[in-house]
Amino acid sequence: MAQPGERAENESETEADLPRILSLRDATMLVVSSVIGVGIFLTPGGVAKLLPHPAWFAAAWLAGGVLALAGALANAELGAMFPKAGGNYVYLRAAYHPMAGFLVGWLSFFAIFAGTVATLALGFTISLSSFVDVGPRAALAVAIALIWIATAVNAYATKAGAKLNTITAYLKIAALVLVVVLGPLVGHARAAVNPFAGKGHVTLADFGAALAPVIFSYLGWNASVYVAGEIDKPGRNLPRSLFWGLGVCTAIYLLVTTTFVYAVGMTALSAGEEGMPAVGPVAGSVLFGSIGGRLVAAIMLVSIFGCLNANVLVGPRIAYAMAKDGLFFRVAASLSARAKTPWLAVIVQALTASVLVLVFQGNLRRVLEYTTFAIVLATLADTSALYVLRFRDPTRARPYRAAGYPWVPALYILANLAIAVSMVWARPAECLKSFGVLLAGAPVYLLFASKTRTARTARTARTGRTGRTE
């Protein structure tokens, strides 16, 4: 294990206590489930408000997929180099310093994954309101209950969580393909007149701001790198899971958003102060009649729960990896005796997500923006680690080498910097919260690093006195 405050990484560290039980299909469906959640049903209206022309609107969704692919190329190399639990925490620890890894791991755990789980749980209550009347207090209760249901499955066994994830991923893919194929055929007479007519001047700043909800909708494209320590043959299967999963998601997003525009029209989609809210059920009603809204709402419920379950599975691996290095509460590294699952880390994440639901009082947009800025910060750090490790450790085995290096990762960094600036300009309060979470990790790191050094010194002293190795 790396000494806190040093750059060196102990190459003998192993993840043998996490069994490699996830197949290529498991890992790919983990990416699909992590990506396709609530965003595609709720955010298109906000994107259309900023980009009211169908060509620019489609370009934003394609750009989101391309940006995710650029990040996936870098993460594929990093994940194959370090097939361990923890994702970006592991890469940044090796590239820069344990503190850098901890800060981004801290941000990922407490802002990105816990924030995403909270967002998805709140999004679930919005879809549920299509079937039953859900008041504000009931919505908070339902959101928190959903978090703990997924937590119970994943705390019980990783394989159980992965199986549930794969089932929900197949269901959502099939349902969305049916909407895309059957919707225009069944609902042709009810579709908007001249739906692809657009208007309005689009600036580069508008495009950058519109990418924020698009990026959130693509969140999860790197899900499999966090469970690299549990993927069978990670050098081969981890990169494939990223590319195949992201390819499926990008194709579905382009088809589904085009279908939404066809159903309600670009003008209606971009109308109002923030664009059409919850476009999914509205488009469903247009395409399939009175039952259509509920049909799409049911698809949303399955999709959101599957995405939430995937994030509940993935996020705790960060806390687990930090705890193994003595940089988090040791109990978070505890594995269940039967299934070897980091069950306590899963519970810690559930507690954090539940607190966020209560802190933001069910305001979906505030949680989304808080989470999205954290994603931008973390992915910038991830990609920069690729350059550092190419320079500092050129001889290390790389089962996969990032295509397009150094230009494609550089474009990814520049694009995310532009998005970060746009977000800070448009939503400074929410961005400040994410940055505050990052800075709050510094004293926590120093505390745990100090305790780890003290414990190591004590062990060394005992070893010297007894003359034996512990």
C-alpha positions as CSV (number, residue, x, y, z in Angstrom):
1,M,0.0,0.0,0.0
2,A,1.2,3.5,-0.8
3,Q,2.5,5.5,2.1
4,P,0.2,8.4,2.7
5,G,2.0,11.5,1.5
6,E,4.1,9.6,-1.0
7,R,3.7,8.9,-4.7
8,A,4.9,5.3,-4.7
9,E,2.3,2.6,-5.2
10,N,2.9,-0.9,-3.8
11,E,2.7,-3.1,-6.8
12,S,2.1,-6.2,-4.7
13,E,-1.3,-4.9,-3.6
14,T,-3.9,-7.4,-4.7
15,E,-7.7,-7.5,-5.0
16,A,-7.8,-11.3,-4.5
17,D,-10.4,-10.9,-1.8
18,L,-12.8,-9.5,-4.4
19,P,-13.7,-12.5,-6.6
20,R,-13.7,-12.0,-10.3
21,I,-17.3,-13.0,-10.9
22,L,-18.5,-10.5,-13.5
23,S,-18.5,-11.5,-17.1
24,L,-18.2,-9.3,-20.2
25,R,-22.0,-9.3,-20.5
26,D,-22.4,-8.3,-16.8
27,A,-19.9,-5.4,-17.3
28,T,-21.4,-4.2,-20.5
29,M,-25.0,-4.2,-19.1
30,L,-23.6,-2.4,-16.0
31,V,-22.5,0.4,-18.4
32,V,-25.9,0.4,-20.2
33,S,-27.9,0.4,-17.0
34,S,-25.7,3.1,-15.4
35,V,-26.2,5.4,-18.4
36,I,-29.8,4.9,-19.4
37,G,-31.8,6.1,-16.4
38,V,-33.9,9.2,-15.8
39,G,-32.0,11.8,-17.9
40,I,-33.2,10.7,-21.4
41,F,-36.9,11.1,-20.2
42,L,-36.6,14.4,-18.3
43,T,-33.8,16.5,-19.8
44,P,-34.5,16.8,-23.5
45,G,-36.9,19.7,-22.9
46,G,-34.1,21.7,-21.1
47,V,-31.7,20.9,-23.9
48,A,-34.2,22.0,-26.6
49,K,-34.8,25.3,-24.7
50,L,-31.1,26.2,-25.2
51,L,-30.9,24.6,-28.7
52,P,-34.3,25.0,-30.3
53,H,-33.2,23.8,-33.8
54,P,-33.4,20.1,-34.4
55,A,-29.9,19.9,-36.0
56,W,-28.3,21.5,-32.9
57,F,-30.4,19.5,-30.6
58,A,-29.3,16.2,-32.2
59,A,-25.7,17.4,-32.3
60,A,-25.7,17.9,-28.6
61,W,-26.8,14.3,-28.0
62,L,-24.2,13.0,-30.5
63,A,-21.5,15.3,-28.9
64,G,-22.3,13.8,-25.5
65,G,-21.8,10.3,-26.9
66,V,-18.5,11.4,-28.6
67,L,-17.3,13.0,-25.5
68,A,-18.1,10.0,-23.4
69,L,-16.2,7.8,-26.0
70,A,-13.2,10.1,-25.8
71,G,-13.2,9.6,-22.0
72,A,-13.8,5.9,-22.4
73,L,-10.7,5.5,-24.5
74,A,-8.6,7.0,-21.7
75,N,-10.4,5.0,-19.0
76,A,-10.1,1.8,-21.0
77,E,-6.3,2.1,-20.9
78,L,-6.3,3.1,-17.2
79,G,-8.7,0.4,-16.2
80,A,-6.8,-2.3,-18.0
81,M,-3.5,-1.1,-16.4
82,F,-5.0,-1.1,-12.9
83,P,-7.7,-3.9,-12.8
84,K,-8.7,-3.1,-9.2
85,A,-11.7,-1.8,-7.4
86,G,-11.8,2.0,-7.0
87,G,-11.6,3.5,-10.5
88,N,-10.3,7.0,-10.6
89,Y,-9.1,6.9,-7.0
90,V,-6.6,4.2,-8.1
91,Y,-5.4,6.0,-11.2
92,L,-4.8,9.4,-9.5
93,R,-3.1,7.7,-6.6
94,A,-0.6,6.2,-9.0
95,A,-0.3,9.2,-11.3
96,Y,0.0,12.0,-8.8
97,H,-0.2,11.3,-5.1
98,P,-2.5,9.4,-2.6
99,M,-4.1,12.7,-1.7
100,A,-5.1,13.5,-5.3
101,G,-6.6,10.0,-5.6
102,F,-8.4,10.5,-2.3
103,L,-9.9,13.9,-3.1
104,V,-11.3,12.7,-6.4
105,G,-12.4,9.4,-4.9
106,W,-14.1,11.4,-2.1
107,L,-15.8,13.6,-4.6
108,S,-16.9,10.6,-6.7
109,F,-18.3,8.7,-3.7
110,F,-20.1,11.6,-1.9
111,A,-21.1,13.8,-4.9
112,I,-21.2,11.8,-8.1
113,F,-22.5,8.3,-7.1
114,A,-24.4,9.3,-3.9
115,G,-25.8,12.3,-5.8
116,T,-26.7,10.2,-8.8
117,V,-28.5,7.7,-6.6
118,A,-30.4,10.5,-4.9
119,T,-31.3,12.1,-8.3
120,L,-32.6,8.7,-9.7
121,A,-34.6,8.0,-6.6
122,L,-36.3,11.4,-6.9
123,G,-36.8,10.9,-10.6
124,F,-38.5,7.6,-9.8
125,T,-41.1,9.4,-7.7
126,I,-41.9,11.7,-10.6
127,S,-42.7,8.7,-12.9
128,L,-44.6,7.1,-10.1
129,S,-46.9,10.1,-9.9
130,S,-48.3,9.0,-13.3
131,F,-50.0,6.1,-11.5
132,V,-50.7,7.4,-7.9
133,D,-50.8,10.8,-6.3
134,V,-47.5,11.3,-4.5
135,G,-47.3,14.3,-2.2
136,P,-44.0,15.9,-1.2
137,R,-43.4,14.0,2.0
138,A,-44.5,10.7,0.4
139,A,-42.1,11.4,-2.5
140,L,-39.2,11.7,-0.1
141,A,-40.2,8.5,1.7
142,V,-40.5,6.6,-1.6
143,A,-37.2,7.9,-2.8
144,I,-35.4,6.8,0.4
145,A,-37.2,3.4,0.5
146,L,-36.0,2.8,-3.1
147,I,-32.4,3.5,-2.2
148,W,-32.5,1.0,0.6
149,I,-34.2,-1.7,-1.5
150,A,-31.3,-1.6,-4.0
151,T,-28.9,-1.4,-1.2
152,A,-30.3,-4.6,0.4
153,V,-29.8,-6.5,-2.9
154,N,-26.2,-5.3,-3.4
155,A,-25.2,-5.7,0.2
156,Y,-26.4,-9.3,0.1
157,A,-24.3,-10.3,-3.0
158,T,-22.5,-8.6,-5.9
159,K,-23.7,-11.3,-8.3
160,A,-27.3,-10.7,-7.2
161,G,-27.0,-7.0,-7.9
162,A,-25.4,-7.7,-11.3
163,K,-28.1,-10.2,-12.3
164,L,-30.8,-7.7,-11.3
165,N,-28.9,-5.0,-13.3
166,T,-28.7,-7.2,-16.4
167,I,-32.4,-8.1,-16.3
168,T,-33.4,-4.4,-16.0
169,A,-31.0,-3.4,-18.8
170,Y,-32.5,-5.9,-21.3
171,L,-36.0,-4.8,-20.3
172,K,-35.3,-1.1,-20.9
173,I,-33.5,-1.7,-24.2
174,A,-36.4,-3.7,-25.5
175,A,-39.0,-1.2,-24.3
176,L,-37.2,1.8,-25.8
177,V,-36.6,0.0,-29.1
178,L,-40.4,-0.8,-29.3
179,V,-41.2,2.9,-28.6
180,V,-38.9,4.0,-31.4
181,V,-40.2,1.4,-33.9
182,L,-43.9,1.3,-33.1
183,G,-44.4,4.8,-31.9
184,P,-44.3,6.6,-35.3
185,L,-46.3,3.8,-36.9
186,V,-49.1,3.8,-34.3
187,G,-49.1,7.5,-33.5
188,H,-48.5,9.0,-37.0
189,A,-51.9,10.8,-37.1
190,R,-51.3,12.4,-33.7
191,A,-47.7,13.5,-34.2
192,A,-46.9,17.2,-34.3
193,V,-47.3,19.0,-37.6
194,N,-43.9,19.8,-39.1
195,P,-42.2,18.5,-36.0
196,F,-38.6,19.2,-37.1
197,A,-39.1,22.9,-37.8
198,G,-36.7,24.9,-35.6
199,K,-35.9,28.5,-34.9
200,G,-33.7,30.6,-32.7
201,H,-30.1,31.7,-32.7
202,V,-27.7,29.3,-31.0
203,T,-24.4,30.5,-29.4
204,L,-21.4,28.5,-28.4
205,A,-22.3,29.3,-24.7
206,D,-25.8,27.9,-25.3
207,F,-24.3,24.7,-26.7
208,G,-21.9,24.4,-23.8
209,A,-24.7,24.9,-21.2
210,A,-26.9,22.4,-23.0
211,L,-24.2,19.8,-22.7
212,A,-24.5,19.8,-18.9
213,P,-27.8,17.8,-18.8
214,V,-26.6,15.8,-21.8
215,I,-23.5,14.8,-19.9
216,F,-25.6,13.9,-16.9
217,S,-27.7,11.6,-19.2
218,Y,-24.5,9.9,-20.2
219,L,-23.2,9.5,-16.7
220,G,-22.2,5.9,-16.1
221,W,-20.2,5.3,-19.2
222,N,-17.2,4.4,-17.1
223,A,-19.2,2.2,-14.6
224,S,-17.2,-0.9,-15.3
225,V,-13.8,0.6,-14.3
226,Y,-14.9,0.8,-10.7
227,V,-15.6,-2.9,-10.5
228,A,-12.4,-3.8,-12.5
229,G,-11.3,-5.9,-9.5
230,E,-14.3,-8.2,-10.0
231,I,-14.3,-8.5,-13.8
232,D,-13.1,-11.7,-15.4
233,K,-10.1,-11.2,-17.8
234,P,-10.2,-7.4,-17.2
235,G,-7.4,-6.6,-19.7
236,R,-9.7,-7.7,-22.5
237,N,-13.2,-7.4,-21.1
238,L,-13.1,-4.0,-19.4
239,P,-12.3,-2.0,-22.6
240,R,-14.9,-4.0,-24.5
241,S,-17.6,-3.3,-21.9
242,L,-17.0,0.4,-22.1
243,F,-17.1,0.6,-25.9
244,W,-20.0,-1.8,-26.5
245,G,-22.1,-0.4,-23.6
246,L,-21.5,3.2,-24.8
247,G,-22.3,2.3,-28.4
248,V,-25.6,0.9,-27.4
249,C,-26.5,3.9,-25.3
250,T,-25.5,6.5,-27.9
251,A,-27.6,4.8,-30.6
252,I,-30.6,4.6,-28.3
253,Y,-30.3,8.2,-27.2
254,L,-30.2,9.5,-30.7
255,L,-33.2,7.3,-31.7
256,V,-35.3,8.1,-28.6
257,T,-34.7,11.9,-28.7
258,T,-35.6,12.0,-32.4
259,T,-38.8,10.1,-31.7
260,F,-39.6,12.6,-28.9
261,V,-39.2,15.5,-31.4
262,Y,-41.3,13.7,-33.9
263,A,-44.1,13.2,-31.4
264,V,-44.3,16.6,-29.8
265,G,-42.5,18.9,-32.2
266,M,-39.4,21.0,-31.7
267,T,-41.4,24.1,-30.9
268,A,-43.4,22.5,-28.1
269,L,-40.3,20.7,-26.7
270,S,-38.4,24.0,-26.3
271,A,-41.4,26.0,-25.1
272,G,-41.8,27.4,-21.5
273,E,-39.2,28.8,-19.1
274,E,-37.1,25.7,-19.0
275,G,-38.5,23.6,-21.9
276,M,-41.0,20.8,-21.7
277,P,-40.7,18.9,-18.4
278,A,-40.9,15.1,-18.4
279,V,-41.1,14.8,-22.2
280,G,-41.2,11.0,-22.1
281,P,-44.8,10.6,-20.8
282,V,-46.0,13.4,-23.0
283,A,-44.5,11.8,-26.1
284,G,-45.9,8.5,-25.0
285,S,-49.4,10.0,-24.9
286,V,-49.1,11.4,-28.4
287,L,-47.7,8.2,-29.9
288,F,-49.9,5.6,-28.1
289,G,-53.0,7.5,-27.0
290,S,-54.4,7.8,-23.5
291,I,-52.5,4.7,-22.3
292,G,-49.2,5.9,-23.8
293,G,-48.2,8.3,-21.0
294,R,-48.5,5.5,-18.4
295,L,-46.7,3.1,-20.7
296,V,-43.7,5.4,-21.0
297,A,-43.9,6.1,-17.3
298,A,-43.7,2.4,-16.6
299,I,-40.7,2.2,-18.8
300,M,-39.2,5.1,-16.9
301,L,-39.8,3.3,-13.6
302,V,-37.9,0.2,-14.8
303,S,-35.1,2.3,-16.4
304,I,-34.6,4.5,-13.3
305,F,-34.6,1.6,-10.9
306,G,-32.1,-0.3,-13.1
307,C,-29.8,2.7,-13.2
308,L,-30.1,3.3,-9.5
309,N,-29.3,-0.3,-8.8
310,A,-26.2,-0.1,-11.0
311,N,-24.9,3.0,-9.2
312,V,-25.5,1.4,-5.8
313,L,-23.4,-1.5,-7.0
314,V,-20.5,0.6,-8.4
315,G,-20.1,3.5,-6.0
316,P,-19.1,1.6,-2.9
317,R,-16.0,0.2,-4.6
318,I,-14.4,3.7,-4.2
319,A,-14.9,3.7,-0.4
320,Y,-13.8,0.1,-0.2
321,A,-10.5,0.9,-2.1
322,M,-9.8,3.9,0.1
323,A,-10.5,2.0,3.3
324,K,-8.1,-0.7,2.2
325,D,-5.4,1.9,2.0
326,G,-6.2,3.2,5.4
327,L,-7.7,6.5,4.0
328,F,-11.3,5.8,5.0
329,F,-13.1,4.1,7.8
330,R,-11.7,0.6,8.0
331,V,-15.2,-0.9,8.3
332,A,-15.8,0.2,4.7
333,A,-13.3,-2.5,3.6
334,S,-15.2,-5.2,5.3
335,L,-16.4,-8.0,3.1
336,S,-19.4,-10.3,3.8
337,A,-18.2,-13.8,4.8
338,R,-20.4,-15.6,2.3
339,A,-20.5,-13.5,-0.9
340,K,-17.3,-11.3,-0.4
341,T,-19.3,-8.1,-0.9
342,P,-18.3,-4.8,0.6
343,W,-21.6,-4.5,2.3
344,L,-20.7,-1.8,4.8
345,A,-19.5,0.5,2.0
346,V,-22.8,-0.1,0.3
347,I,-24.7,1.0,3.4
348,V,-22.5,4.1,3.8
349,Q,-23.4,5.2,0.3
350,A,-27.1,4.6,1.0
351,L,-26.9,6.8,4.1
352,T,-25.2,9.5,2.1
353,A,-27.7,9.4,-0.7
354,S,-30.6,9.5,1.8
355,V,-29.2,12.6,3.4
356,L,-28.9,14.3,0.0
357,V,-32.5,13.5,-0.8
358,L,-33.5,15.3,2.5
359,V,-31.0,18.2,2.1
360,F,-32.2,19.1,-1.4
361,Q,-35.8,18.6,-0.3
362,G,-36.7,16.7,-3.5
363,N,-35.5,19.4,-5.9
364,L,-34.4,17.2,-8.8
365,R,-32.7,20.0,-10.8
366,R,-30.6,21.2,-7.9
367,V,-29.3,17.6,-7.2
368,L,-28.6,17.1,-10.9
369,E,-26.5,20.3,-11.3
370,Y,-24.6,19.5,-8.1
371,T,-23.8,16.1,-9.4
372,T,-23.0,17.1,-13.0
373,F,-20.3,19.6,-12.0
374,A,-18.7,17.0,-9.8
375,I,-18.6,14.7,-12.8
376,V,-16.8,17.2,-15.0
377,L,-14.2,17.8,-12.3
378,A,-13.6,14.1,-11.8
379,T,-13.4,13.2,-15.5
380,L,-10.9,16.0,-16.1
381,A,-8.7,14.6,-13.4
382,D,-9.1,11.0,-14.8
383,T,-8.0,11.9,-18.3
384,S,-5.0,14.0,-17.1
385,A,-3.8,10.9,-15.3
386,L,-3.4,9.1,-18.6
387,Y,-0.8,11.7,-19.8
388,V,1.1,11.5,-16.5
389,L,1.3,7.8,-16.4
390,R,2.4,7.6,-20.0
391,F,5.3,9.9,-19.0
392,R,6.1,8.5,-15.6
393,D,5.6,4.8,-16.2
394,P,6.0,4.1,-19.9
395,T,7.1,0.5,-19.5
396,R,4.1,-0.6,-17.5
397,A,2.0,-3.3,-19.2
398,R,-0.9,-1.8,-21.0
399,P,-3.3,-4.5,-22.3
400,Y,-5.2,-1.7,-24.1
401,R,-3.7,1.6,-25.4
402,A,-6.0,4.6,-25.9
403,A,-6.8,5.1,-29.6
404,G,-6.2,8.7,-30.7
405,Y,-3.7,9.5,-28.0
406,P,-2.7,12.3,-27.4
407,W,-5.2,14.3,-29.4
408,V,-8.5,12.7,-28.5
409,P,-8.0,12.8,-24.7
410,A,-6.8,16.4,-25.1
411,L,-10.0,17.4,-27.0
412,Y,-11.9,15.7,-24.2
413,I,-10.1,17.8,-21.6
414,L,-10.7,21.0,-23.5
415,A,-14.4,20.2,-24.0
416,N,-14.9,19.5,-20.3
417,L,-13.1,22.7,-19.3
418,A,-15.5,24.7,-21.6
419,I,-18.5,22.9,-20.0
420,A,-17.2,23.6,-16.5
421,V,-16.8,27.3,-17.3
422,S,-20.3,27.4,-18.8
423,M,-21.8,25.7,-15.7
424,V,-20.0,28.0,-13.3
425,W,-21.3,31.0,-15.2
426,A,-24.9,29.7,-15.3
427,R,-25.2,27.9,-11.9
428,P,-22.5,29.1,-9.6
429,A,-24.2,28.1,-6.3
430,E,-24.6,24.4,-7.3
431,C,-21.0,24.3,-8.7
432,L,-19.7,25.8,-5.5
433,K,-21.3,23.0,-3.5
434,S,-19.5,20.4,-5.5
435,F,-16.2,22.2,-5.2
436,G,-16.9,22.5,-1.5
437,V,-17.3,18.8,-1.2
438,L,-13.9,18.3,-3.0
439,L,-12.1,20.7,-0.6
440,A,-13.8,19.2,2.5
441,G,-12.0,16.0,1.7
442,A,-8.5,17.6,2.3
443,P,-8.7,17.6,6.2
444,V,-10.3,14.2,6.1
445,Y,-7.4,12.8,4.1
446,L,-4.8,14.4,6.5
447,L,-6.6,12.9,9.4
448,F,-6.7,9.3,8.0
449,A,-3.1,9.6,6.6
450,S,-1.8,10.7,10.0
451,K,-3.6,7.8,11.7
452,T,-2.2,5.3,9.2
453,R,1.4,6.6,9.6
454,T,1.0,6.4,13.4
455,A,-0.3,2.8,13.2
456,R,2.5,1.8,10.8
457,T,5.1,3.3,13.1
458,A,3.7,1.4,16.0
459,R,3.8,-1.8,14.0
460,T,7.4,-1.2,13.0
461,A,8.4,-0.6,16.6
462,R,6.7,-3.8,17.8
463,T,8.4,-5.8,15.0
464,G,11.7,-4.4,16.1
465,R,11.1,-5.3,19.7
466,T,10.0,-8.9,19.0
467,G,12.4,-9.5,16.2
468,R,9.8,-11.1,14.0
469,T,7.7,-10.0,11.0
470,E,4.0,-9.4,11.5
